[in-house]
Amino acid sequence: MSAPLRDRAGLSAGVRRALRDRFGIWPMHEVRTKAVLARHVPALRRFEDAEVARLRRPLPVPLVTTVIPTYQRPRLLVAAVESALAQTVADQLVVVVDDGGGLPALPRDPRLVALSLSRNTGVVGIVRNVGIRLTDSPFLAFLDDDNTWRPDHLERALAALSSGADLTYSAVERHRADGTPVDVLSAPFDRATLADGDPYVDTNGLVLRREPTVLYSRLPRTKSTIPKEDWEFVWRAARTRVVAHVPEPTVRYLINPESYYTDWDASS
């Protein structure tokens, strides 16, 4: 009889199945990802701390801060910013954090602040964390530079938060670069299915209460890294928070073939 098949860590197929059944596929991938990439985190954390100290300035404290990380997407960034500023909730601050790639001309609005890191990191968690740490609003929202919101995105999310939730995520309408729709990601929250199924919570749909632990993973994830930082963020946050789903597709998400972090050719 042949020996059982084993993976690179020396685990047999049976052991892998048992671990997946016990913990879920995505938590198991995250353990491996941390083991491989954790050595990079101390230096990245020092850089993040230094950038927060360098960029610190008095900023307004509105009801909600929207953090938009960006890197060399001038046209798409402007559209993302305009959709954030067009929200029916006016009491907000939009913070654009440029990952060292340079900023285009942006709309003139007292609710908009644009900052640039001193160098490119390629780690979206670091970029978002700088925006989070420089602000003090009670609620936080996130929008990537190649996506947009419906005008009622924040309104609907804040209504769910006022009903007792700590974290909300809206349905996401995905479309191609030519504008044709692909699908809508919308599912009620269940931490068990988040652990073992297709991820259905996207950063662009998140609005949550600020707490000291609301920071993104600093691991330098790439297109081939699984899971992504938004899955890890929600998985960790949902341990201690009440999560609510807003079923309306208030996020318009671009399946971007030029994505820095997602290989759409492989995943589509």
Secondary structure as UniProt FT lines:
FT   TURN            8..9
FT   HELIX           13..23
FT   HELIX           25..37
FT   HELIX           38..40
FT   HELIX           41..55
FT   STRAND          64..70
FT   HELIX           74..85
FT   STRAND          92..98
FT   TURN            110..111
FT   STRAND          112..116
FT   HELIX           124..133
FT   STRAND          139..142
FT   TURN            145..146
FT   STRAND          148..149
FT   TURN            151..152
FT   HELIX           153..162
FT   TURN            163..164
FT   STRAND          167..175
FT   TURN            177..178
FT   STRAND          181..185
FT   HELIX           191..196
FT   HELIX           203..205
FT   STRAND          206..209
FT   TURN            212..213
FT   TURN            223..224
FT   HELIX           229..237
FT   TURN            238..240
FT   STRAND          243..254
FT   TURN            257..258
FT   HELIX           264..267
//
